[in-house]
Structures are given as C-alpha cells and as structure tokens.
Amino acid sequence: MVAVAVSQPRMLRIAPSVAAQQLATAENYADRALQLLEGLPKRANETDAQLRKRKSALAADAHTALAMVHMYRDELSKAIEELRTAISLSEVSNPQLYFRLGEVYADYGKKAEAIEAFTKASELGRGTVLQKHAEERIQALKK
C-alpha cells in the first residue's frame, strides 16, 4: 500500500531530490512485497483459489507501483511491462491501468497502441470522468 501511495503523482509534487528518494522507497517496497507474496500463508478457511486471487490482487498493486516509478523515471519500456503485468494479474479490469498504459504508449510515440489502451480505458470507465479523459486523449492522438 505504501508503494502505491508514494508513487502517485500528487505525492511527487516536491523537490526533485525528495521525489527521487520517494520513488526509490516505492520501488523497494513494491519489490519487497512481491518477494513476500511468495510465502504468503493461507488464512483460516481460505481456499487455494481464494489465496491465489488475493496474491494476484496484491501483486497487481505492486506492479502498478513499479510502473509508476518507471514512468516518472522515463523508463517507458519498463513501465509498459509492469502495467501489462498488473493488467494480467487484475481479476477485474481496471480502466485506470489502461489509461496509464495509454499515457506511456503516447509518451513513447506509439500512437496506435496508445489509442487502443485509451479506448479500453474509455470502455471500462463508461459513465466516469476517466471515460471523458480517455476520449479526449484519443481525439488528440488522432489529430
């Protein structure tokens, strides 16, 4: 949870040296969380399937935090890899992950992939402000 919180944009509106420190902290926590997940014990009355689902959700959060770290460091290929991993681990499709993926692809100059990711974010975020932002980004990329 700390890795996800520390890597959010609003938490990085600080001096660059402090932001770099926070990104390192987020990366360390996320990496550690992924290591600890391997030995996560099953809860009382928890089935193997429930444990796998819980581990996947926690791993998706850690990979999302790592993606944010890589985005801020302009390590775009690593950010894409982490976002794709987070998406694959998420039980429920998260429009925010697709929106972030669209942002990274756009920054990378990969228009078609960005439009595809923003389109998925728009579909999953129907009726939300995220849909509006995704559609705006699609229109801007098509110009």
Backbone hydrogen bonds, N-H to C=O, Kabsch-Sander energy under -0.5 kcal/mol:
donor,donor_aa,acceptor,acceptor_aa,energy
5,A,1,M,-2.5
6,V,2,V,-3.0
7,S,3,A,-1.3
8,Q,5,A,-1.3
11,M,8,Q,-1.4
12,L,8,Q,-0.6
12,L,9,P,-1.5
13,R,10,R,-0.6
14,I,12,L,-1.9
18,V,15,A,-0.5
19,A,15,A,-2.7
20,A,16,P,-2.5
21,Q,17,S,-1.6
22,Q,18,V,-2.5
23,L,19,A,-2.6
24,A,20,A,-2.0
25,T,21,Q,-2.2
26,A,22,Q,-2.7
27,E,23,L,-2.6
28,N,24,A,-2.5
29,Y,25,T,-2.7
30,A,26,A,-2.6
31,D,27,E,-2.6
32,R,28,N,-2.4
33,A,29,Y,-2.7
34,L,30,A,-2.2
35,Q,31,D,-1.8
36,L,32,R,-2.7
37,L,33,A,-1.9
38,E,34,L,-0.7
38,E,35,Q,-0.8
39,G,36,L,-1.0
40,L,37,L,-1.4
46,E,43,R,-2.1
51,L,47,T,-2.3
52,R,48,D,-2.5
53,K,49,A,-2.3
54,R,50,Q,-2.4
55,K,51,L,-2.8
56,S,52,R,-2.5
57,A,53,K,-2.1
58,L,54,R,-2.1
59,A,55,K,-2.6
60,A,56,S,-2.5
61,D,57,A,-1.8
62,A,58,L,-1.9
63,H,59,A,-2.7
64,T,60,A,-2.1
65,A,61,D,-2.2
66,L,62,A,-2.2
67,A,63,H,-2.2
68,M,64,T,-2.2
69,V,65,A,-2.2
70,H,66,L,-2.5
71,M,67,A,-2.4
72,Y,68,M,-2.3
73,R,69,V,-1.4
74,D,71,M,-1.5
75,E,70,H,-3.1
76,L,74,D,-1.0
79,A,75,E,-2.1
80,I,76,L,-2.6
81,E,77,S,-2.0
82,E,78,K,-2.5
83,L,79,A,-2.6
84,R,80,I,-2.7
85,T,81,E,-2.0
86,A,82,E,-2.6
87,I,83,L,-2.7
88,S,84,R,-2.2
89,L,85,T,-1.8
90,S,86,A,-1.3
97,L,94,N,-0.6
98,Y,94,N,-1.4
99,F,95,P,-2.3
100,R,96,Q,-2.6
101,L,97,L,-2.2
102,G,98,Y,-2.4
103,E,99,F,-2.2
104,V,100,R,-2.3
105,Y,101,L,-2.6
106,A,102,G,-2.5
107,D,103,E,-2.5
108,Y,104,V,-2.0
109,G,105,Y,-0.6
109,G,106,A,-1.1
110,K,105,Y,-2.8
111,K,109,G,-1.1
114,A,110,K,-2.3
115,I,111,K,-3.1
116,E,112,A,-2.2
117,A,113,E,-2.4
118,F,114,A,-2.9
119,T,115,I,-2.4
120,K,116,E,-2.0
121,A,117,A,-2.4
122,S,118,F,-2.5
123,E,119,T,-2.5
124,L,120,K,-2.6
125,G,121,A,-1.9
126,R,123,E,-1.0
128,T,125,G,-2.2
131,Q,125,G,-0.8
131,Q,128,T,-0.5
132,K,128,T,-1.2
133,H,129,V,-2.3
134,A,130,L,-2.7
135,E,131,Q,-2.5
136,E,132,K,-2.1
137,R,133,H,-2.2
138,I,134,A,-2.2
139,Q,135,E,-2.3
140,A,136,E,-2.2
141,L,137,R,-2.2
142,K,138,I,-1.8
143,K,139,Q,-0.8
143,K,140,A,-0.5
